Amino acid sequence: MRLAVKKIRREATTPKGLLRRIADAEFDDVADPRDQRWVKHSLSGMLKLGVLALASGARSTRAVEDRSATLRPTIRAPLDVNGRVSDNAFGSLLQKLHPFDVRNTLVRQVKAEWGRKRLCPVTLPISTVAIDGKHVATISEERLRALITRETSVDGDTLDHEGLRAILASHFPYVQLQVNENWVGGLMKFHRATLVSSDAAVVIDQWPIKGGSNEIHTIDQTIEALFDAYGRTGIMQMVTLDAGNVSKSVARRLQRKGVDYFMSLKTPQGALHELSLRRLEKLPGMCADLQCGRDERGKRICYSVWRHPIDGDHGWEGARQLVRVERVVADDDGVVSVGNRYFVCSMSYEELTALHALDLARGHWRCENEGHWTADAIWDEDARRTPWTQHPEGIAVVGLLRAIAINILAVLRALSRIQRGEKLIKPTWKTCIEQVLLVLFEPLLDMSDFNAFEA
């Protein structure tokens, strides 16, 4: 089917609109670690170029170099990028920057968009943030040993695996060493916080998970960092978490900050999970608070929701009700699958309706479907050999720049519609990337001699 003329809001897609969203990050406030004697391009200009290159689909430092050569003249001056930026210069810059310094640019961008009322709750009744772990990059054993040799006083090639683990813990604490029969290397994982209540599911924070621990041991730090960044904005009224990040400590921390929670329960949550099974597992469909169905991707999906108010918090500060969500999927071949998930919520039985509970249970996974998947499928974020950098600091930095780029595109999608037949639908990520390419960059190929109508 031919795609009709796009109905896109001009505010979001003009060079002025895109550059304003880049300016929101205030890259001028990032400390420049380079020797100023050899500086050709401003730090702010290079970071802006990196974000715009990512927003136009760049998957490597070489692609950033290509974009720098094709910037439209009207864009080059505001960016303060004078000529081509080499891939080596950009890659070298990534590993010199401090990730927490760059993180502040992401926070500033989100706050600016929030101030424009572009991130108000739409898909959920209150502003809701979903936190989930994300594997961002893999570093080969060879690269790890070379990194240690270059940046410490230890010869990385002489270390056994335990020695390698110890050096990483002291010098690169956010690299998790993996050793098995087939492969040895380092993983970098982060907590990503995504605003899932707005039309644009933007990343509001990225916090590293220490190499010697897992998600549950870092989640308290992640939440504190979120409050430090956004505590007075009102952007965090509700937090949703999957079972891997759930604990009594998290519940207590959120409640004492005045934030509600909707958290998944599994066996590790012990007594509360057992209570949810006793109260809700055997309830029949006729007792459900809500039953509804919808068609998704050619399958019929039916949802049932049961709720149970609880007396006392059972050691989970603020716990007010338990929720069971059943999902029944029937495909075209008649195969039926049934899944049940259990949740604890700090909102009362009266405050949180069954429909809102279902929306929260489903809405949490926007962080995966519109965030993690997008970064992996469109930008190869989880590639075994990242084409950006193999340096831990650089990996963290490019992850933050990628988040800013994804946020710009997410807002662009939310403000845009394309016409297909008689319907106006949200454009794909690819369509938005093409729009950025069209507006900001000259064509990569010389098409002056091509005329399809004369063929």
C-alpha positions as CSV (number, residue, x, y, z in Angstrom):
1,M,0.0,0.0,0.0
2,R,1.4,3.4,-1.0
3,L,2.1,5.8,1.9
4,A,0.1,9.0,1.5
5,V,1.4,12.5,2.3
6,K,2.7,12.8,5.9
7,K,0.7,14.9,8.4
8,I,3.6,15.9,10.6
9,R,3.6,18.9,13.0
10,R,6.0,21.4,11.7
11,E,7.2,22.3,15.2
12,A,8.9,19.0,15.8
13,T,10.4,18.3,12.4
14,T,11.9,21.6,11.2
15,P,15.7,22.2,11.7
16,K,14.7,24.8,14.4
17,G,12.6,22.3,16.3
18,L,15.2,19.6,16.2
19,L,18.1,22.0,17.1
20,R,16.0,23.3,20.0
21,R,15.7,19.8,21.4
22,I,19.4,19.3,21.1
23,A,20.0,22.7,22.9
24,D,17.9,21.4,25.8
25,A,20.7,19.1,26.8
26,E,23.0,22.1,27.4
27,F,26.2,20.4,26.2
28,D,28.2,23.5,26.9
29,D,28.1,22.6,30.6
30,V,30.0,19.3,30.0
31,A,33.6,19.5,31.1
32,D,36.1,19.2,28.1
33,P,38.8,16.6,29.0
34,R,40.8,17.2,25.8
35,D,44.2,19.0,25.5
36,Q,43.0,22.3,24.2
37,R,46.2,22.7,22.1
38,W,44.9,20.1,19.6
39,V,41.2,20.9,19.7
40,K,39.6,21.6,16.3
41,H,35.9,21.2,17.1
42,S,34.1,22.4,20.2
43,L,33.0,19.7,22.6
44,S,29.5,21.0,22.5
45,G,29.5,20.8,18.7
46,M,30.8,17.2,18.6
47,L,28.3,16.0,21.2
48,K,25.4,17.7,19.3
49,L,26.7,16.1,16.1
50,G,26.8,12.7,17.8
51,V,23.2,13.0,19.0
52,L,21.9,14.2,15.6
53,A,23.9,11.4,13.8
54,L,22.3,8.8,16.1
55,A,18.9,10.4,15.6
56,S,19.5,9.9,11.8
57,G,20.3,6.2,12.3
58,A,24.1,6.2,12.8
59,R,25.4,2.9,14.1
60,S,29.1,3.6,14.4
61,T,31.7,6.4,14.7
62,R,32.4,6.1,11.0
63,A,28.7,7.0,10.4
64,V,29.2,10.0,12.6
65,E,32.1,11.1,10.4
66,D,30.0,10.7,7.3
67,R,27.2,12.7,8.8
68,S,29.7,15.5,9.7
69,A,30.6,15.8,6.0
70,T,27.0,16.1,4.9
71,L,25.6,18.5,7.3
72,R,23.5,21.2,5.6
73,P,25.2,24.6,5.8
74,T,22.3,26.1,7.8
75,I,22.8,23.3,10.4
76,R,26.6,23.4,10.5
77,A,26.9,26.9,11.9
78,P,24.5,26.4,14.9
79,L,26.2,23.2,15.8
80,D,29.6,24.8,15.7
81,V,31.1,21.9,13.6
82,N,33.7,23.2,11.2
83,G,34.2,20.5,8.6
84,R,34.6,16.8,8.9
85,V,34.9,15.2,12.3
86,S,37.0,12.0,12.0
87,D,35.8,8.8,13.5
88,N,39.0,8.4,15.5
89,A,38.5,11.9,17.1
90,F,34.9,11.1,18.0
91,G,35.7,7.6,19.3
92,S,38.6,9.0,21.4
93,L,36.3,11.7,22.9
94,L,33.7,9.2,24.0
95,Q,36.2,7.4,26.3
96,K,37.5,10.6,27.8
97,L,34.2,12.0,29.0
98,H,32.8,11.3,32.4
99,P,29.5,9.4,32.1
100,F,27.9,11.1,35.1
101,D,28.7,14.5,33.5
102,V,26.9,13.4,30.3
103,R,24.1,11.9,32.3
104,N,23.2,15.4,33.4
105,T,22.6,16.4,29.8
106,L,20.0,13.6,29.5
107,V,18.3,14.9,32.7
108,R,18.2,18.5,31.3
109,Q,16.7,17.3,28.1
110,V,13.9,15.4,29.8
111,K,13.1,18.3,32.2
112,A,12.8,20.7,29.2
113,E,10.4,18.4,27.4
114,W,8.5,17.9,30.6
115,G,8.3,21.7,31.0
116,R,6.7,21.9,27.5
117,K,3.9,19.6,28.6
118,R,5.0,17.0,26.0
119,L,5.4,14.2,28.6
120,C,2.1,14.5,30.4
121,P,0.3,11.3,31.3
122,V,-1.8,10.0,28.4
123,T,-1.6,6.2,28.4
124,L,-1.8,5.9,32.2
125,P,-3.7,8.0,34.7
126,I,-0.7,9.3,36.6
127,S,2.9,10.0,35.6
128,T,4.6,6.6,35.8
129,V,8.3,5.5,35.5
130,A,9.3,1.9,34.7
131,I,12.7,0.7,35.8
132,D,14.3,-2.3,34.1
133,G,17.8,-3.7,33.6
134,K,19.4,-3.5,30.1
135,H,22.5,-5.2,28.7
136,V,24.2,-2.4,26.7
137,A,27.5,-3.8,25.4
138,T,29.9,-6.7,25.4
139,I,33.7,-6.4,25.7
140,S,36.0,-9.2,24.5
141,E,38.6,-10.7,26.8
142,E,41.3,-9.5,24.4
143,R,40.1,-5.9,24.7
144,L,39.8,-6.1,28.5
145,R,43.4,-7.3,28.8
146,A,44.6,-4.6,26.4
147,L,42.7,-2.0,28.3
148,I,44.2,-3.0,31.7
149,T,47.7,-3.0,30.2
150,R,47.2,0.5,28.7
151,E,45.5,2.2,31.7
152,T,47.0,0.5,34.8
153,S,50.4,-0.6,35.9
154,V,49.5,-4.2,35.5
155,D,50.3,-6.4,32.5
156,G,46.8,-7.6,31.5
157,D,48.2,-10.6,29.6
158,T,49.7,-12.2,32.7
159,L,46.4,-12.2,34.7
160,D,44.4,-15.3,35.3
161,H,40.6,-14.9,35.4
162,E,40.4,-14.2,39.1
163,G,43.2,-11.6,38.8
164,L,41.4,-10.1,35.8
165,R,38.2,-9.9,37.8
166,A,40.0,-8.1,40.7
167,I,41.6,-5.5,38.5
168,L,38.3,-4.8,36.7
169,A,36.5,-4.4,40.1
170,S,39.1,-1.8,41.2
171,H,39.6,0.2,38.0
172,F,36.4,-0.5,35.9
173,P,33.8,-1.4,38.5
174,Y,30.9,-1.4,36.0
175,V,32.2,-4.3,33.9
176,Q,30.9,-7.7,34.8
177,L,33.3,-10.4,33.9
178,Q,31.7,-13.5,32.4
179,V,33.6,-16.8,32.3
180,N,32.3,-20.0,30.8
181,E,33.5,-22.9,28.7
182,N,32.9,-21.2,25.4
183,W,33.5,-17.5,26.0
184,V,35.2,-15.0,28.4
185,G,34.4,-11.3,28.3
186,G,32.9,-8.4,30.0
187,L,29.3,-7.2,30.1
188,M,28.0,-3.8,30.8
189,K,24.5,-3.5,32.2
190,F,22.4,-0.5,33.3
191,H,19.2,0.3,34.9
192,R,17.1,2.2,32.4
193,A,14.2,4.4,33.7
194,T,11.5,5.0,31.1
195,L,8.5,7.3,31.3
196,V,5.7,5.0,30.2
197,S,2.7,7.1,30.9
198,S,3.3,9.7,28.2
199,D,2.6,9.3,24.5
200,A,6.4,9.5,24.0
201,A,8.1,6.7,26.1
202,V,11.3,8.6,26.8
203,V,14.3,7.4,28.7
204,I,14.7,9.6,31.8
205,D,17.8,8.0,33.3
206,Q,20.5,5.4,32.9
207,W,22.4,4.1,35.9
208,P,25.2,1.5,35.8
209,I,24.9,-1.8,37.6
210,K,28.2,-2.8,39.3
211,G,30.0,-5.7,37.8
212,G,30.2,-7.7,41.1
213,S,26.5,-7.5,41.7
214,N,23.1,-7.8,40.0
215,E,20.1,-5.6,39.5
216,I,18.6,-5.9,43.0
217,H,21.9,-4.8,44.6
218,T,21.9,-1.6,42.5
219,I,18.2,-0.6,42.5
220,D,18.4,1.4,45.7
221,Q,21.1,3.6,44.2
222,T,19.2,3.9,40.9
223,I,16.1,5.1,42.8
224,E,18.1,7.6,44.8
225,A,19.7,9.0,41.7
226,L,16.2,9.4,40.1
227,F,15.0,11.3,43.1
228,D,18.1,13.5,43.1
229,A,17.5,14.4,39.4
230,Y,13.7,14.6,39.3
231,G,12.4,14.8,42.9
232,R,10.7,18.2,42.6
233,T,9.4,17.9,39.1
234,G,6.4,15.6,39.7
235,I,7.5,13.3,36.9
236,M,7.6,10.3,39.3
237,Q,4.2,9.7,40.8
238,M,4.3,6.0,40.3
239,V,7.1,3.5,39.8
240,T,6.7,0.1,38.2
241,L,9.3,-2.7,38.6
242,D,9.6,-6.3,37.5
243,A,10.4,-9.0,40.1
244,G,14.1,-8.8,39.6
245,N,14.2,-5.4,41.1
246,V,11.6,-5.8,43.9
247,S,12.3,-5.8,47.6
248,K,11.0,-4.4,50.9
249,S,13.8,-1.8,50.8
250,V,12.6,-0.5,47.5
251,A,9.0,-0.3,48.7
252,R,10.1,1.6,51.8
253,R,12.3,4.0,49.8
254,L,9.6,4.9,47.4
255,Q,6.9,5.4,50.0
256,R,9.1,7.7,52.1
257,K,9.6,9.8,49.1
258,G,5.8,10.0,48.6
259,V,5.8,7.8,45.4
260,D,3.5,4.9,44.8
261,Y,4.6,1.6,43.4
262,F,3.2,-1.3,41.3
263,M,5.7,-4.2,41.6
264,S,5.7,-7.7,40.2
265,L,5.8,-10.6,42.7
266,K,7.5,-13.9,42.3
267,T,9.0,-16.6,44.6
268,P,11.9,-14.5,45.9
269,Q,9.5,-12.1,47.5
270,G,8.6,-14.9,49.9
271,A,5.6,-14.5,52.2
272,L,3.9,-11.8,50.2
273,H,4.0,-13.9,47.0
274,E,2.6,-16.8,48.9
275,L,-0.2,-14.6,50.2
276,S,-1.0,-13.5,46.7
277,L,-1.3,-17.1,45.6
278,R,-3.5,-18.1,48.5
279,R,-5.8,-15.1,48.0
280,L,-6.0,-14.9,44.2
281,E,-4.7,-18.1,42.5
282,K,-7.8,-20.2,42.7
283,L,-10.4,-17.5,42.0
284,P,-12.5,-18.3,38.9
285,G,-13.2,-16.0,36.0
286,M,-16.7,-15.2,37.2
287,C,-15.1,-13.5,40.3
288,A,-12.8,-11.3,38.2
289,D,-12.9,-7.5,38.7
290,L,-12.3,-7.1,35.0
291,Q,-12.4,-9.2,31.9
292,C,-11.6,-7.8,28.4
293,G,-10.2,-8.9,25.1
294,R,-8.3,-7.4,22.2
295,D,-6.7,-8.4,18.9
296,E,-2.9,-7.9,18.8
297,R,-0.7,-9.0,15.9
298,G,-3.2,-11.5,14.5
299,K,-3.9,-13.1,17.9
300,R,-6.9,-12.9,20.2
301,I,-5.7,-11.9,23.8
302,C,-8.1,-12.0,26.8
303,Y,-7.2,-10.4,30.1
304,S,-8.7,-11.0,33.5
305,V,-7.9,-9.0,36.7
306,W,-8.5,-10.0,40.3
307,R,-7.6,-7.7,43.2
308,H,-7.4,-8.3,47.0
309,P,-7.1,-5.5,49.6
310,I,-4.7,-6.4,52.4
311,D,-4.8,-5.4,56.0
312,G,-1.4,-4.2,57.2
313,D,1.6,-4.0,54.9
314,H,3.1,-7.4,55.8
315,G,6.5,-5.8,56.1
316,W,6.2,-4.0,52.7
317,E,5.7,-0.3,53.6
318,G,2.6,1.1,52.0
319,A,1.3,-2.1,50.5
320,R,-2.5,-1.8,50.1
321,Q,-3.6,-4.5,47.6
322,L,-2.5,-7.5,45.7
323,V,-3.3,-8.0,42.0
324,R,-3.5,-11.0,39.7
325,V,-3.5,-10.5,35.9
326,E,-4.2,-13.5,33.7
327,R,-3.4,-13.4,30.0
328,V,-4.9,-15.9,27.6
329,V,-3.6,-16.0,24.1
330,A,-5.3,-17.9,21.2
331,D,-3.5,-18.1,17.9
332,D,-4.9,-18.9,14.5
333,D,-4.1,-22.6,14.9
334,G,-6.2,-22.9,18.0
335,V,-3.2,-23.1,20.4
336,V,-4.0,-21.5,23.7
337,S,-1.4,-20.3,26.2
338,V,-2.2,-19.0,29.7
339,G,0.0,-16.8,31.9
340,N,-0.5,-15.3,35.3
341,R,1.4,-12.5,37.0
342,Y,1.0,-11.2,40.5
343,F,1.6,-7.7,41.8
344,V,1.7,-5.6,45.0
345,C,0.5,-2.0,44.9
346,S,0.7,0.9,47.3
347,M,-2.5,2.4,46.1
348,S,-5.7,1.4,47.8
349,Y,-8.5,-0.8,46.4
350,E,-10.6,2.4,45.8
351,E,-7.7,4.5,44.2
352,L,-6.5,1.8,41.7
353,T,-9.3,0.3,39.6
354,A,-8.9,-3.0,37.9
355,L,-8.6,-1.3,34.6
356,H,-5.8,0.9,35.8
357,A,-4.1,-2.2,37.3
358,L,-4.2,-3.9,33.9
359,D,-2.9,-0.7,32.2
360,L,0.0,-0.6,34.6
361,A,0.9,-4.3,34.2
362,R,0.9,-3.9,30.4
363,G,2.3,-0.3,30.4
364,H,5.5,-1.4,32.3
365,W,6.7,-3.2,29.2
366,R,6.8,-0.1,27.1
367,C,10.3,0.2,28.5
368,E,11.1,-3.0,26.7
369,N,9.0,-2.8,23.6
370,E,9.6,0.9,22.8
371,G,13.0,1.4,24.6
372,H,15.2,-1.7,24.8
373,W,14.0,-3.3,21.6
374,T,14.3,0.0,19.7
375,A,17.9,0.5,20.8
376,D,18.8,-3.1,19.8
377,A,16.9,-3.4,16.6
378,I,17.5,0.1,15.2
379,W,21.0,0.9,16.6
380,D,22.5,-2.6,17.4
381,E,23.0,-1.5,21.0
382,D,23.4,-5.1,22.2
383,A,25.8,-6.2,19.4
384,R,28.6,-8.5,20.5
385,R,31.2,-6.2,18.9
386,T,30.1,-2.6,19.3
387,P,31.3,-0.4,16.5
388,W,31.4,2.7,18.8
389,T,34.0,1.9,21.4
390,Q,35.2,-0.9,23.6
391,H,36.1,1.4,26.5
392,P,33.8,1.1,29.5
393,E,33.5,4.9,29.9
394,G,32.9,5.3,26.2
395,I,30.2,2.7,26.2
396,A,28.3,4.4,29.0
397,V,28.6,7.8,27.3
398,V,27.4,6.6,23.9
399,G,24.5,4.9,25.7
400,L,23.5,8.2,27.1
401,L,23.8,10.0,23.8
402,R,21.8,7.3,22.2
403,A,19.1,7.7,24.8
404,I,18.9,11.5,24.1
405,A,18.6,10.7,20.3
406,I,15.9,8.1,21.0
407,N,14.0,10.6,23.1
408,I,14.1,13.2,20.3
409,L,12.6,10.6,17.9
410,A,10.1,9.4,20.5
411,V,8.7,12.9,20.8
412,L,8.8,13.3,17.0
413,R,6.7,10.2,16.7
414,A,4.3,11.4,19.4
415,L,3.8,14.7,17.6
416,S,3.5,13.2,14.1
417,R,0.9,11.2,12.1
418,I,1.1,9.8,8.6
419,Q,-2.0,9.2,6.5
420,R,-2.6,5.7,5.4
421,G,-5.9,5.4,3.6
422,E,-8.4,7.2,5.7
423,K,-6.5,6.7,8.9
424,L,-3.8,8.8,10.6
425,I,-1.3,6.5,12.3
426,K,1.9,7.0,14.3
427,P,5.0,6.9,12.0
428,T,7.6,4.1,12.5
429,W,11.0,4.7,13.9
430,K,12.5,4.3,10.4
431,T,10.2,7.1,9.1
432,C,11.3,9.5,11.8
433,I,14.9,8.7,11.1
434,E,14.4,9.4,7.5
435,Q,12.8,12.7,8.4
436,V,15.9,13.7,10.4
437,L,18.1,12.7,7.5
438,L,16.1,14.7,5.1
439,V,16.0,17.9,7.2
440,L,19.5,18.0,8.5
441,F,21.8,16.3,6.0
442,E,22.6,16.5,2.4
443,P,22.1,13.4,0.3
444,L,25.0,11.0,0.5
445,L,24.8,10.2,-3.2
446,D,24.9,12.7,-6.1
447,M,21.4,12.4,-7.7
448,S,21.6,15.4,-10.0
449,D,21.8,13.3,-13.2
450,F,19.0,10.9,-12.2
451,N,15.5,11.4,-13.5
452,A,13.2,8.5,-13.2
453,F,10.6,10.0,-15.5
454,E,13.0,10.0,-18.5
455,A,13.8,6.3,-18.2
